[in-house]
């Protein structure tokens, strides 16, 4: 669909777009607070903490979280009834702990609060509408991003790569009569700050797909996909290739083939700031082709380069080169919006964020909050917007310390009680349906499928897990056998156990909650 906006530059320079968005968000938030005040659950008489059933649950949970194997670990746990309003269990509920991916509960709920479930990210393809007689568009083609993390094959039906999305846009340009672009293909990421990674992330993460760089312009979740397979015999180099063709990534390998029965274990590494990934490790002869990922440096130039290659491959000549707008000596000459691509609605974006625990999505959402709520597309301003939201829904943020959206940082500090408050609020909010759908039920998505595998609680639990080194967390909702809704947060820090050992305690705790009865 062609945009009705024909002169982006004048709108952007006047600041009208930002001012309009901030006014809309303020009005929505005020209206939301009024609505939310009415969204309360029916009050029922609470069972006193001294009730035998409550005491039994408390004793059983205490036995789990104070077991000898956790002597040197720190557990913070809170369980509250949404149906009755009473706290059924509190073990260090107000202690500061590292949340890992439980942290994603904060930006995703804040995004629903500020933006609503129907919000969409636009990406503008900007050029000049006046073509020469031979179909040449004079000047640059600018791709201006606003933070959309979803420009990828994840949402493309019938396509296994993100290239199909670019090919569709190329066809839109060809339909306009464009046969040649007499200029550069420029990626414009100035909607966000230029810091691609959170300062407190561990250095060794940078090449991994779970710590992909952030940008206002994202393609393929800022990763390259590659295929790898064993050689014909033990000791042979493995075979490999990029999933989609691009000269932006120069993939090499030093991985080898090992005997059947030996472990397949390989990964990629690259030089910081470079796109020279190298596969290392080994692949067993028993393996077939495996698909894996690695992150790229400078996602903005990655987008511009792959789009440039897609244009040329599909019949549109380009005289210039792909460029990051920061590397342009002169301002781009493009001024007319040729095509506007819109993302999936926010409800679908947070569904992926929480169910798959997609770090890039959480960071992009955080920077979006910074831009639209605080006027600056940065992680710092995004976390300020999150803290403001928490204060507005009644969460005491005095001791809160949030530095990213994904929870990948080891310096985040959140209390189980604060997660319980957020989860309680969202259950009663106008966006309950979108929020509920974003959290995976037991045994369905991600490591919650493993966490609750073969337990009687699987069908009664819905929540968000979290894992980083020495940290395991699980927060969400439990439906008891009497139909009572419990909200809980279990956070284990500073442990030296396997994830499976910590999960065993969480499994038993969720079963106890699911089987709890006041009768």
C-alpha positions, 0 to 999 in steps of 0.5 A, a space after each residue: 500500500 502506497 503511503 499518503 505522506 510524500 514529503 518525509 523531510 519536512 515532517 521529520 525536521 518540524 518534529 511534528 511526528 514525535 510530538 503527535 506520537 507523544 500526545 497520543 501515548 499520553 492520552 492512551 495512558 491516561 485513558 488506560 489508567 482510568 479503565 484499569 481501575 475498574 478491572 478488578 477481580 471479584 473479592 472473596 474472603 481470604 484464607 488466613 495464613 494460619 489456615 492448615 491448608 496454607 500452612 501445609 503449602 508453606 511447609 512444603 515449599 520451604 522444604 524445597 527452597 531450603 534443601 541442602 543443595 541450595 545451601 549456598 544459593 539464594 532463593 526469592 519466592 512469592 506466591 499470591 492469590 489473585 482470586 482472594 488477594 492473600 499472599 500464600 508464600 513469601 521467602 525473600 520476596 523483597 530481596 534484589 535478585 538477577 532476573 535473567 529473561 524474566 526481565 522481559 516481563 517488564 518491557 513487554 508489559 510496559 509496551 502494551 501499557 504505552 502503545 497498545 496491542 495494535 501498534 505497528 512499526 513502519 519502515 520507510 523506503 524513500 526516494 524520488 517519485 520523478 523518474 526519467 523516461 528510461 525508468 531511472 530514479 535519480 538520487 539515493 534510495 533511503 531505507 529509514 527504520 523505526 526499530 522494527 525487529 520483525 523484518 525476518 522470515 519468522 513471520 513470512 508464510 511459505 518462506 524459509 528466509 527473510 529474502 522473500 520480504 525484500 523481494 516483495 518490496 523490490 516488486 513494489 518498486 518495479 511496479 512504480 516503473 523503477 528500472 534503475 537507481 542512480 544513487 546509493 542504497 542508504 540505511 538510516 538508523 538515526 531513529 535510535 542511538 548508535 550503541 548496538 550492545 548494552 554496556 554491561 553484557 559479557 564480552 564473549 556474547 557478541 558473536 552469538 545470535 542471542 546477543 545480536 546488535 540492536 539498530 533502528 533498521 533490522 534484517 533477519 533478526 540481525 543474524 546470518 543463517 548458515 547450514 553445516 553438515 559432516 564430511 564423508 569420513 572422520 577427520 574431514 572438514 565439515 561442509 557449510 554454506 550461508 542460508 541466503 547469498 550475501 557478500 556481507 558475511 565472509 563465512 569460513 570453517 575449521 570444524 571437523 567431522 568426528 565418528 558416529 556416537 561422538 558429540 556434535 558441538 560447534 559454533 561461530 566466532 568472529 572479530 569484533 566489528 567484522 563480519 568474518 565468522 569462522 565455524 569451530 568445533 565438530 559434527 558427528 557423522 551421524 548428523 544430517 544438515 544442521 541450521 545455525 545462526 550467528 550475529 552480524 556487525 552493523 545491522 544497518 549496513 547489513 540491511 542496506 547491503 542485502 537489499 542492494 544485492 536483492 535489487 540487482 538480482 531482481 533486475 533493478 540496476 544500482 549505480 551506487 553502493 550500500 551505505 550506512 547513513 553515518 558514513 555519508 558525506 552529504 545528506 541523502 537526496 531522497 525525499 518521497 516515500 515510495 513504500 511503507 512496510 509495516 510490522 506485525 502488531 505489537 501483540 504478535 511481537 511480544 508473543 515471540 519475545 516472551 514465548 521464544 525469549 527473543 533478546 533482540 525483540 526485548 531490546 528493540 521494544 525497550 529502545 522504542 519506549 525510550 523514543 516514544 515515551 522519553 524522546 530518545 531511542 536509547 536503552 537508558 531512556 527505555 529503562 526510564 520509561 519502564 520504571 515510570 510505568 512501574 511506578 504508575 501501576 503501583 510498583 515501588 521502584 526504590 530498589 529496582 535496577 534495570 539496565 536492559 530489556 532482555 535480562 542478559 545483563 548480570 547487573 539487573 536487580 528485580 524482586 520477586 514481589 515486583 514481578 508478582 505485582 506486574 503480573 497481577 496488574 497485567 492479569 486485570 488490565 485491558 490487555 489481558 488477552 494479548 498478555 496471556 497469549 504472550 506467555 507459553 503454557 506448560 510443555 509448549 514453548 522454549 525451556 518451559 516445555 522442558 521445565 514442566 515436562 511429565 508433571 501434572 502441573 503442565 496444563 495449569 501453568 503459564 509463565 516466563 522462564 529465565 536463565 543466565 549463568 548461575 541464575 534460574 527464574 520462573 514467574 507466571 500464573 498457576 490455576 489450582 484444582 479449585 480454579 483459583 488463580 495464583 501468581 508467583 515468582 521463583 528466582 534462584 541466584 548464585 547457584 552452582 548446580 545444573 539447570 536441571 537440578 534447579 528445575 526439579 525444585 521449580 517443577 515440584 513447586 508448580 505441582 504444589 501450586 496446581 494441586 493446592 486447595 483450600 477445602 
